[in-house]
Amino acid sequence: MQVETNTIYCGDNLEVLAKFPEKSVDLIYADPPFFSNKHYEIIWGNGAEMKVYEDRWKGGINVFIEWMSERLWQCYRVLKDTGSMYLHCDRRANAHLRVAMNSIFGDDKFQNEIVWAYRTGGVSKRRFGHKHDTILFYTKTLNYTFNPLKERIYYEKPFFISNKDAEGRYYADVLMRDVWEIPAVINVSKERLGYPTQKPEALLKRIIEASSNKDDIVLDPFCGCGTTLVAAHLFGRKWLGIDVSPIACDRMKSRLNKAGASDVHVIGAPATIKELKSLEPFQFQNWVIDRIGGVPSSKKSGDMGIDGYTFMAREPIQVKQSEGVGRNVVDNFETAIRREHKTIGYIIAFSFSKSAYEEAARAKAEDKMDIKLVRVDEMDKYFATAT
């Protein structure tokens, strides 16, 4: 497989990376799951929540590290000899990941443990607040790309290397240290997209500027909402992104387009019925609702049979990743529609049984409920003309 840059690959990064040529990328930034034992939801800005991924690991930390090690080995394989890798982690797994990175890259290739310090809400009264992440910086060899960066520090009185700014403060520009104070993306942040673990562009710009040059290839194997890809584009780098979520891949493409990247490709997004059936249930549900321009249900659980709504009329939608959906599904959905004080609703599935069509016809004739049964293979055509 030839690496096609400025491309988002939709799929398991272990499988995608295995197809990349050896020593083909210059810089890798990886922001994997943090072993947080939480599930995360995406909000995207319309106020509706969509489950993106679970950061839960049956079997504990050893299972997580084994899962990560397979992917770290692939990252090492595709990294050029002059390349660098930055692995983003937090207190729950950073010690374990550092041991794993040492075994793969070699402990002599460890360059920095960068502390990213930030301020967010939620502080315990029983311990100091957990307000930093760790970014492990490794290189493939000792002959690696590095562009020293500087930061500004201020003094209360003149110093032999200090200057004076327009406000009369004394300062000096010195080589950057390994503690970075960069604001996190919070609810009121201008760049917030609603992705649960979104990182600030300033953080990625710093990494990219320091460890790559113009036209180098930057890879993010867990690219989420695409911050690394946008930062790489803005700095004139080529980029590659991998994510398992079709919705995330689609939104990344839109974000990159808005940032001025016009020629963005998405490879591996589900297209066939077989591929759609292989998606995780929540991914399939989100893919369907997003594909028809709908709005997902705002309830995290207990949606009472409603997975989303049409955008304009707010008519209920239920998504079934099934063949031969039967009468009972239609009957139950009728109750859900009535609870919403609506008379029209949509069930989207791969196929429906004869009894389902009969029940939908009965509901329309007797109860004045218009339950539309839409097959996935007819979905685009149907909703392009539906009112």
C-alpha positions in Angstrom: 0.0 0.0 0.0 1.3 3.4 -1.0 0.7 6.1 1.6 -1.6 8.7 0.2 -1.0 11.9 2.2 -3.7 14.5 3.2 -5.9 11.4 3.8 -8.1 10.2 6.6 -8.2 6.5 7.0 -11.4 5.1 8.6 -10.7 1.9 10.4 -8.7 0.1 13.1 -5.3 1.8 13.3 -3.5 -1.5 13.8 -4.9 -2.8 10.5 -4.3 0.5 8.7 -0.8 1.0 10.0 0.2 -2.6 9.0 -0.3 -1.6 5.4 1.8 1.5 5.5 5.4 1.3 4.1 8.3 1.0 6.5 9.9 4.4 7.5 7.4 6.5 5.7 6.4 9.2 8.2 8.4 12.0 9.9 6.4 12.7 13.0 3.8 10.8 15.0 1.5 12.3 17.6 -0.7 9.7 19.4 -3.5 10.6 21.8 -5.0 7.2 22.6 -7.6 6.2 25.1 -6.4 7.1 28.6 -7.5 3.9 30.5 -10.0 6.1 32.2 -12.8 3.5 32.5 -15.3 5.9 31.1 -17.4 6.1 28.0 -17.2 9.4 26.0 -19.9 11.2 24.1 -19.6 13.7 21.3 -21.8 16.8 21.3 -20.6 18.5 18.1 -22.3 21.8 18.9 -26.0 21.1 18.3 -26.6 20.1 21.8 -27.3 16.4 21.1 -25.0 13.7 22.4 -23.6 10.8 20.4 -21.6 8.0 21.9 -18.1 7.9 20.3 -16.1 5.4 22.1 -15.7 3.4 25.4 -12.4 3.7 27.3 -13.2 0.6 29.4 -10.8 -2.4 29.5 -11.9 -5.8 30.8 -8.9 -7.4 32.3 -7.3 -4.2 33.5 -4.1 -2.3 32.7 -2.3 -5.3 31.3 -4.9 -5.7 28.6 -4.7 -2.0 27.8 -0.9 -2.0 27.5 -0.9 -5.1 25.3 -3.5 -3.5 23.0 -1.4 -0.3 22.9 2.0 -2.1 22.4 0.8 -3.7 19.2 0.0 -0.2 17.8 3.2 1.3 19.2 5.3 -1.3 17.4 3.6 -0.3 14.1 4.2 3.4 14.8 7.9 2.6 15.4 8.0 0.6 12.1 6.6 3.4 9.9 8.6 6.2 11.5 11.7 7.4 9.6 15.1 7.2 11.2 15.1 11.0 11.7 11.5 10.9 13.0 10.0 11.5 16.4 6.9 10.2 18.3 4.9 12.0 21.0 2.6 9.8 23.1 -0.1 11.7 25.0 -1.2 10.1 28.3 -2.2 10.9 31.9 -1.6 9.6 35.4 -3.6 6.4 35.0 -1.2 4.8 32.5 1.8 7.0 31.8 4.2 4.8 33.9 3.1 1.6 32.1 3.3 3.3 28.7 6.8 4.7 29.4 8.0 1.1 30.1 6.3 0.0 26.8 7.9 2.8 24.9 11.3 2.1 26.4 11.1 -1.5 25.2 10.1 -0.5 21.7 12.2 2.6 21.0 15.0 2.0 23.6 15.4 4.0 26.8 18.3 6.0 25.2 15.8 7.4 22.6 13.6 8.9 25.4 14.0 12.7 25.0 11.4 14.4 27.3 8.5 13.9 29.6 6.6 17.0 28.7 4.1 18.2 31.3 1.1 19.9 29.8 -0.5 22.0 32.6 -4.0 23.5 32.3 -6.9 24.7 34.4 -10.3 23.1 34.2 -13.3 22.7 36.6 -13.6 19.9 39.1 -11.1 19.7 42.0 -11.1 17.2 44.9 -10.9 18.4 48.5 -9.0 15.3 49.4 -6.0 15.7 47.1 -4.3 18.3 44.7 -6.3 18.8 41.5 -5.3 16.6 38.6 -4.6 19.4 36.1 -1.8 18.1 33.8 -1.2 15.5 31.2 2.1 13.8 30.2 3.5 13.7 26.7 6.3 11.2 26.2 8.7 12.3 23.5 10.8 9.6 21.8 13.0 9.5 18.7 13.7 6.6 16.3 17.4 7.3 16.4 19.7 9.9 17.9 19.9 11.7 14.5 16.5 13.3 14.6 14.7 16.5 13.5 14.4 19.1 16.2 13.8 22.9 15.8 14.5 24.6 19.2 11.7 26.8 20.3 11.8 29.8 22.6 9.4 31.1 25.3 9.2 34.5 27.0 9.8 34.9 30.7 9.3 38.1 32.7 11.4 39.6 35.5 10.5 42.1 38.2 13.7 44.1 37.6 16.4 44.4 34.9 18.5 41.3 34.3 21.6 41.1 32.1 19.8 39.3 29.2 16.4 41.1 29.7 14.6 43.5 27.4 11.7 45.8 28.0 8.4 45.5 26.2 5.8 48.2 25.4 4.2 47.9 28.8 7.5 48.5 30.6 8.0 44.8 31.7 11.4 43.2 31.7 11.6 40.0 29.7 13.9 37.5 28.0 13.3 34.9 25.3 14.8 31.7 26.4 14.9 28.1 25.2 11.6 26.3 25.9 11.4 24.0 28.9 9.4 20.8 29.3 6.5 22.3 31.2 3.9 23.8 28.9 1.1 25.9 30.2 -1.5 26.0 27.4 -5.2 26.5 28.1 -7.4 23.4 27.6 -10.4 23.3 25.4 -13.3 23.9 27.7 -17.0 24.7 27.2 -16.5 28.4 26.4 -13.4 27.9 24.2 -13.7 29.4 20.7 -12.2 26.3 19.0 -14.4 23.8 20.9 -16.2 21.3 18.7 -17.8 19.2 21.3 -15.4 16.2 21.0 -14.9 14.9 24.6 -11.0 14.7 24.5 -10.3 17.6 22.1 -6.8 19.0 22.5 -6.0 22.7 21.8 -4.4 23.6 18.4 -1.7 25.5 20.2 -0.4 22.3 21.8 -0.2 20.5 18.4 1.3 23.5 16.7 4.2 23.5 19.2 4.9 19.8 18.7 4.7 20.0 14.9 6.9 23.1 14.7 9.6 21.6 17.0 9.8 18.1 15.4 9.1 18.5 11.7 9.9 20.7 8.7 7.8 22.0 5.8 6.4 19.2 3.6 7.2 16.5 6.2 4.6 13.9 6.8 2.7 14.0 10.2 0.7 11.0 11.4 -2.0 10.9 14.0 -3.2 7.3 14.5 -6.0 8.3 16.9 -7.0 11.5 15.2 -10.5 12.0 16.8 -11.7 15.5 15.8 -8.6 16.2 13.6 -6.7 18.9 15.6 -3.3 17.4 14.6 -4.3 17.4 11.0 -5.5 21.0 11.0 -2.3 22.1 12.8 -0.2 20.2 10.3 -2.0 21.8 7.4 -1.6 25.3 8.8 2.2 24.7 9.2 2.6 23.4 5.6 3.1 19.8 6.5 1.6 16.7 4.8 -0.6 14.7 7.1 -2.2 11.3 7.7 -5.0 10.5 10.1 -6.6 7.3 11.3 -9.8 6.9 13.3 -12.3 4.1 13.8 -15.4 6.3 13.9 -17.0 7.1 10.5 -18.8 10.1 12.0 -15.5 11.5 13.3 -13.8 11.0 9.9 -16.6 12.8 8.2 -16.5 15.7 10.6 -12.7 15.9 10.3 -13.0 16.3 6.6 -15.4 19.2 7.1 -13.1 20.8 9.7 -10.1 20.6 7.3 -12.1 22.0 4.5 -13.0 25.0 6.6 -9.3 25.4 7.5 -8.5 25.7 3.8 -7.5 22.1 3.0 -9.5 21.5 -0.2 -8.2 18.1 -1.4 -9.1 15.9 1.6 -9.6 12.1 1.0 -11.4 9.7 3.3 -10.5 6.0 2.7 -12.3 3.0 4.3 -15.5 4.7 5.3 -18.4 2.2 5.2 -20.0 1.9 1.8 -21.4 -1.6 1.4 -24.2 -3.3 3.4 -21.6 -5.8 4.7 -19.4 -3.0 6.0 -22.3 -1.2 7.6 -23.4 -4.5 9.3 -19.9 -4.8 10.8 -20.0 -1.4 12.6 -20.5 -1.2 16.3 -24.3 -0.6 17.0 -23.8 3.0 18.2 -21.5 3.8 15.2 -24.2 2.5 12.8 -26.9 4.5 14.6 -24.9 7.7 14.5 -23.8 7.1 10.8 -27.5 6.7 9.7 -28.7 9.8 11.5 -25.8 11.9 10.3 -26.2 10.6 6.7 -29.8 11.7 6.5 -29.1 15.1 8.1 -31.0 14.2 11.3 -30.4 15.1 14.9 -29.5 12.4 17.4 -31.6 12.0 20.6 -30.3 14.2 23.4 -30.9 11.4 26.0 -27.9 9.3 27.0 -30.0 6.2 27.8 -33.6 5.2 28.0 -34.4 6.9 24.7 -37.8 5.1 24.7 -37.4 3.8 21.2 -36.3 7.0 19.6 -32.7 7.3 18.3 -33.0 10.7 16.6 -35.2 13.2 14.7 -35.5 14.6 11.2 -33.8 18.0 11.2 -36.6 20.3 10.2 -39.9 18.6 11.3 -38.4 16.9 14.3 -40.1 13.6 13.4 -38.9 10.6 15.4 -36.4 8.1 13.9 -35.6 4.6 15.1 -32.5 2.8 13.7 -32.3 -1.0 13.6 -29.1 -2.7 12.5 -31.2 -5.7 11.5 -32.7 -7.7 8.6 -36.4 -8.7 8.7 -37.5 -6.2 11.3 -40.9 -7.4 12.5 -44.4 -6.3 13.6 -43.5 -5.9 17.3 -40.9 -3.2 16.4 -43.4 -1.2 14.5 -46.0 -1.6 17.2 -43.6 -0.4 19.9 -42.5 2.5 17.8 -46.1 3.7 17.4 -46.2 4.1 21.2 -43.0 6.1 21.2 -44.3 8.4 18.4 -47.5 9.0 20.3 -45.6 9.8 23.4 -43.8 12.5 21.4 -47.2 13.9 20.2 -46.3 13.2 16.6 -48.1 11.4 13.8 -45.1 10.6 11.5 -42.0 8.5 12.3 -39.3 6.6 10.5 -37.8 3.1 11.1 -34.6 2.6 9.2 -33.3 -1.0 8.8 -31.7 -3.3 6.3 -35.0 -5.0 5.5 -38.5 -5.5 7.0 -40.8 -8.5 7.2 -44.2 -8.7 5.6 -45.8 -8.4 9.1 -44.0 -5.1 9.6 -45.5 -3.6 6.5 -48.9 -4.9 7.5 -48.7 -3.3 10.9 -47.5 0.0 9.4 -50.5 0.0 7.0 -52.9 -0.8 9.9 -51.4 2.0 12.0 -52.0 4.5 9.2 -55.5 3.4 8.4 -56.8 2.9 12.0 -54.6 5.1 14.2 -53.7 7.8 11.7 -50.0 7.1 12.4 -47.7 7.3 9.4 -44.8 5.0 10.2 -42.5 4.9 7.2 -40.3 1.8 6.8 -37.0 2.8 5.1 -34.4 0.4 3.9 -30.8 1.4 4.3 -30.1 0.9 0.6 -32.9 3.3 -0.2 -32.1 5.8 2.5 -30.2 8.5 0.5 -32.8 8.5 -2.3 -35.7 8.5 0.2 -34.6 11.4 2.4 -33.4 13.4 -0.6 -37.1 13.7 -1.6 -38.9 13.3 1.7 -40.5 16.4 3.2 
